[in-house]
Amino acid sequence: MLHPFEEGASNGDKYVASTYLKDGTNTNVSIKVHKGLATGKMFIVMLYRDANENQVLDFVFGDDRNVMDTAVFEGSTMIGHAIPAP
């Protein structure tokens, strides 16, 4: 999933693109951007677990902070990287 930057920080309440990845190694992954990602604009690439295994991103908030498909963590660190759009 790609979260946009707004006012200098990532906005985890929105996303501009996502794609489903199978378990294991994935190469040559294409992600269709829905809106708002101009060249050079910063965004966060994050991994989410498909909690209900329907191969669809369920970005529906269950409470004020968490969505149905959960963010992936390594220990206590959320897996995400800030990079500029090509």
LUMBA-936665 format. One record per residue (C-alpha): residue number from 1; x, y, z; residue in one letter. Coordinates in pm, 1 decimal. Layout:
LUMBA-936665
+-----+----------+----------+----------+------+
! pos !        X !        Y !        Z ! code !
+-----+----------+----------+----------+------+
! NUM !        X !        Y !        Z !    A !
...
+-----+----------+----------+----------+------+
This chain:
LUMBA-936665
+-----+----------+----------+----------+------+
! pos !        X !        Y !        Z ! code !
+-----+----------+----------+----------+------+
!   1 !      0.0 !      0.0 !      0.0 !    M !
!   2 !    115.2 !    356.3 !    -69.6 !    L !
!   3 !     25.9 !    628.6 !    181.1 !    H !
!   4 !     64.4 !    991.6 !     66.0 !    P !
!   5 !    260.8 !   1261.9 !    245.3 !    F !
!   6 !     57.8 !   1568.9 !    339.4 !    E !
!   7 !    204.6 !   1875.8 !    508.4 !    E !
!   8 !    540.5 !   1701.3 !    552.9 !    G !
!   9 !    414.6 !   1379.2 !    714.5 !    A !
!  10 !    261.5 !   1052.8 !    596.1 !    S !
!  11 !   -116.3 !   1031.8 !    616.2 !    N !
!  12 !   -208.3 !    681.2 !    731.4 !    G !
!  13 !   -579.6 !    759.0 !    693.8 !    D !
!  14 !   -548.3 !    759.6 !    312.6 !    K !
!  15 !   -389.6 !    547.4 !     45.9 !    Y !
!  16 !   -325.9 !    613.8 !   -322.8 !    V !
!  17 !   -238.8 !    262.1 !   -443.2 !    A !
!  18 !   -220.0 !   -100.1 !   -339.6 !    S !
!  19 !   -162.7 !   -445.0 !   -486.0 !    T !
!  20 !   -187.1 !   -799.8 !   -357.8 !    Y !
!  21 !    135.5 !   -999.4 !   -316.2 !    L !
!  22 !    156.2 !  -1374.5 !   -266.3 !    K !
!  23 !    363.5 !  -1521.8 !     16.9 !    D !
!  24 !    731.3 !  -1552.7 !    -69.2 !    G !
!  25 !    941.6 !  -1365.1 !   -321.7 !    T !
!  26 !    766.2 !  -1123.8 !   -558.7 !    N !
!  27 !    944.8 !   -960.5 !   -853.1 !    T !
!  28 !    842.7 !   -706.5 !  -1118.8 !    N !
!  29 !    548.0 !   -587.1 !   -910.1 !    V !
!  30 !    323.7 !   -323.6 !  -1069.6 !    S !
!  31 !    104.1 !    -97.9 !   -859.7 !    I !
!  32 !   -174.2 !    108.2 !  -1019.2 !    K !
!  33 !   -187.6 !    452.5 !   -856.8 !    V !
!  34 !   -542.7 !    571.9 !   -799.6 !    H !
!  35 !   -469.6 !    944.3 !   -754.6 !    K !
!  36 !   -237.5 !   1213.9 !   -627.2 !    G !
!  37 !    114.4 !   1080.7 !   -682.0 !    L !
!  38 !    326.4 !   1326.4 !   -880.8 !    A !
!  39 !    691.5 !   1268.1 !   -972.8 !    T !
!  40 !    916.6 !   1349.9 !   -674.9 !    G !
!  41 !    628.2 !   1356.2 !   -425.8 !    K !
!  42 !    701.5 !   1153.8 !   -112.2 !    M !
!  43 !    495.2 !    855.7 !     -7.6 !    F !
!  44 !    521.9 !    558.8 !    229.9 !    I !
!  45 !    529.8 !    201.7 !     99.9 !    V !
!  46 !    384.1 !    -28.3 !    367.2 !    M !
!  47 !    310.9 !   -397.1 !    398.5 !    L !
!  48 !    -29.1 !   -512.4 !    522.8 !    Y !
!  49 !   -144.3 !   -865.3 !    604.5 !    R !
!  50 !   -459.0 !   -984.0 !    426.8 !    D !
!  51 !   -636.2 !  -1075.3 !    753.0 !    A !
!  52 !   -939.9 !  -1240.4 !    591.4 !    N !
!  53 !   -738.6 !  -1381.6 !    295.7 !    E !
!  54 !   -974.0 !  -1243.9 !     27.4 !    N !
!  55 !   -687.7 !  -1091.3 !   -181.2 !    Q !
!  56 !   -851.1 !   -746.3 !   -145.0 !    V !
!  57 !   -719.2 !   -460.5 !     68.7 !    L !
!  58 !   -975.2 !   -407.8 !    344.7 !    D !
!  59 !   -886.6 !    -52.6 !    446.2 !    F !
!  60 !  -1183.9 !    -22.2 !    680.2 !    V !
!  61 !  -1114.7 !    119.6 !   1024.9 !    F !
!  62 !  -1217.3 !   -111.7 !   1310.0 !    G !
!  63 !  -1136.4 !    160.1 !   1562.4 !    D !
!  64 !   -981.2 !    507.5 !   1547.8 !    D !
!  65 !   -638.1 !    365.6 !   1463.0 !    R !
!  66 !   -649.1 !     17.3 !   1308.3 !    N !
!  67 !   -782.1 !   -112.5 !    977.3 !    V !
!  68 !   -915.6 !   -462.4 !    910.8 !    M !
!  69 !   -607.1 !   -574.6 !    714.9 !    D !
!  70 !   -325.9 !   -522.2 !    962.2 !    T !
!  71 !     11.4 !   -351.3 !    914.5 !    A !
!  72 !    312.3 !   -585.6 !    917.9 !    V !
!  73 !    565.5 !   -544.9 !   1198.2 !    F !
!  74 !    912.2 !   -683.1 !   1258.2 !    E !
!  75 !    923.2 !   -690.1 !   1635.7 !    G !
!  76 !    785.4 !   -348.9 !   1732.8 !    S !
!  77 !    888.6 !   -179.0 !   1405.3 !    T !
!  78 !    623.2 !   -127.9 !   1137.6 !    M !
!  79 !    748.4 !   -227.2 !    790.4 !    I !
!  80 !    733.6 !     87.4 !    577.2 !    G !
!  81 !    969.3 !    299.6 !    370.2 !    H !
!  82 !    945.1 !    664.1 !    264.0 !    A !
!  83 !   1046.4 !    713.3 !    -99.6 !    I !
!  84 !    983.1 !    970.8 !   -374.1 !    P !
!  85 !    757.4 !    882.5 !   -667.4 !    A !
!  86 !    958.3 !    813.2 !   -985.1 !    P !
+-----+----------+----------+----------+------+
